[in-house]
Amino acid sequence: MESITPQIIFYIFGIPISSTIISTWVAMALIITIVLLVSKSFPVALDMIGETLTSIVSGVMTNQDTDSYLPLLGSLAIFIAVSNSIGIIPILTAPTSDINTPIALSLVVFFSVHFYGIQKKGLTNYFKEVTSPIFLLPFEIIGQISRTLSLSLRLFGNIISGELITAIVFGLIPLIAPLPLIGLSLFIGILQAYVFTALSSLYIDLAVAAKN
Amino acid sequence: MSEMSPEFIIVFTTTLVSGIGIILGTAIPAIVEGRAVLKALDGIIRQPEAADDIRTTLLISMALLESSSIYVLLVILILLFANPLVTQFLN
């Protein structure tokens, strides 16, 4: 039971600090440190990462101006990829294996979809397009809620299944046997970061694209 | 059968249902995803210049297909690790 719910490590002024928050801090510090180090010595690597993210986003979006959505989607992809992969460090658990982190990330996507839609089309125009056949409005609402829920649960389920399977095999044979599973969960973590970014850009593209 | 405690019955049934459910919930999406990959490979062989578009669409649709098996996994994880029935019936 302690593998699904996060453990509370200590308190700061009465605020519980769980293991998720600590590993999120470690992930943030890792990203900032790597970016600061690499940007001094080897800036081509950052260009390569940016090119990869641009090609992911622009491969899904049919819009011309993907640059205005790239900061959000790129930072989502980098944070999810790092925080999925950080679970292989022995003391830490992946922040995305706690259900609160994926739900927070998918709520960011949910609100930014509507924000970009309103920003692009105007308030009345956007809601007029959302409710354009009025009898389809309940399905639209169900679709919005379920896509947000599935976006978070997909990330959570993939990461927690990788961690649990690694833990179970580690309990059976601790020596060499968990290594292929750790590799598989690393690959799945990077793939889920790609999938999260691609789906977020697809949703933003659906909200922004002109309906004809 | 009268010596079975209700806790044993709940745990036994939950474990049995989890085993059957994870088999169905992984096998059926795996078959469907295999058919999707087959069709996508067919398309890539026919039109190699459309491979990038097909790959992007394939990855997104496979993530959507996979989410159903992830839901099964989450329900089974709740049943196994945080079973609500035990606390509800045994108080």
Interface residues (C-beta under 8 A of the other chain):
Chain A: M1 S3 I4 T5 G59 V60 S150 L153 R154 F156 G157 N158 I160 S161 L164 L191 Q192 Y194 V195 A198 L199 L202
Chain B: D52 D53 T56 L59 I60 A63 L64 E66 S67 I70 Y71 L73 L74 L77 F81 A82
